[in-house]
């Protein structure tokens, strides 16, 4: 059976529930701050991904336009009898 000395040793040696309460509250607040920062980062990454998709689409359309211009130049050169250098 535990004596008063044993009980007091246990209380001084181990953390009690009341002492944990402050640490748990601090951890929850820290977790909340981290969650807010991660949400901000995800929002920024979503915006970045959207901009990247827009640039990719513009690049594809530019490639189509460049190809079409190349065809037109070749047709004009052929119609006028001009030789194109390669």
CORLINDA-V114287 format. One record per pair of residues at least 4 apart in sequence whose ideal C-beta (glycine too) atoms are under 7 Angstrom apart, sorted by sequence separation. I is the first residue (numbers start at 1). J is the second residue. D is the distance in Angstrom with one decimal. If there is no record, write none. Layout:
<<I & J & D> <I & J & D>>
This chain:
<<2 & 6 & 4.2> <4 & 8 & 6.2> <5 & 9 & 6.3> <6 & 10 & 6.5> <7 & 11 & 6.5> <8 & 12 & 6.3> <9 & 13 & 5.7> <10 & 14 & 5.9> <15 & 19 & 4.7> <17 & 21 & 6.8> <20 & 24 & 5.7> <21 & 25 & 6.4> <22 & 26 & 6.4> <23 & 27 & 6.3> <24 & 28 & 6.4> <25 & 29 & 6.5> <26 & 30 & 6.3> <27 & 31 & 6.2> <28 & 32 & 6.4> <29 & 33 & 6.6> <30 & 34 & 6.4> <31 & 35 & 6.2> <32 & 36 & 6.6> <33 & 37 & 6.5> <34 & 38 & 6.2> <35 & 39 & 6.4> <36 & 40 & 6.6> <37 & 41 & 6.5> <38 & 42 & 6.3> <39 & 43 & 6.5> <40 & 44 & 6.5> <41 & 45 & 6.2> <42 & 46 & 6.3> <43 & 47 & 6.7> <44 & 48 & 6.3> <45 & 49 & 6.2> <46 & 50 & 6.5> <47 & 51 & 6.5> <48 & 52 & 6.2> <49 & 53 & 6.4> <50 & 54 & 6.5> <51 & 55 & 6.4> <52 & 56 & 6.3> <53 & 57 & 6.4> <54 & 58 & 6.4> <55 & 59 & 6.2> <56 & 60 & 6.6> <57 & 61 & 6.4> <58 & 62 & 6.1> <59 & 63 & 6.5> <60 & 64 & 6.7> <61 & 65 & 6.4> <62 & 66 & 6.2> <63 & 67 & 6.4> <64 & 68 & 6.4> <65 & 69 & 6.3> <66 & 70 & 6.4> <67 & 71 & 6.7> <68 & 72 & 6.5> <69 & 73 & 6.3> <70 & 74 & 6.5> <71 & 75 & 6.3> <72 & 76 & 6.3> <73 & 77 & 6.2> <74 & 78 & 6.2> <75 & 79 & 6.2> <76 & 80 & 6.2> <2 & 7 & 5.5> <11 & 16 & 6.5> <15 & 20 & 5.7> <77 & 82 & 4.3> <77 & 84 & 5.0> <74 & 84 & 6.9>>
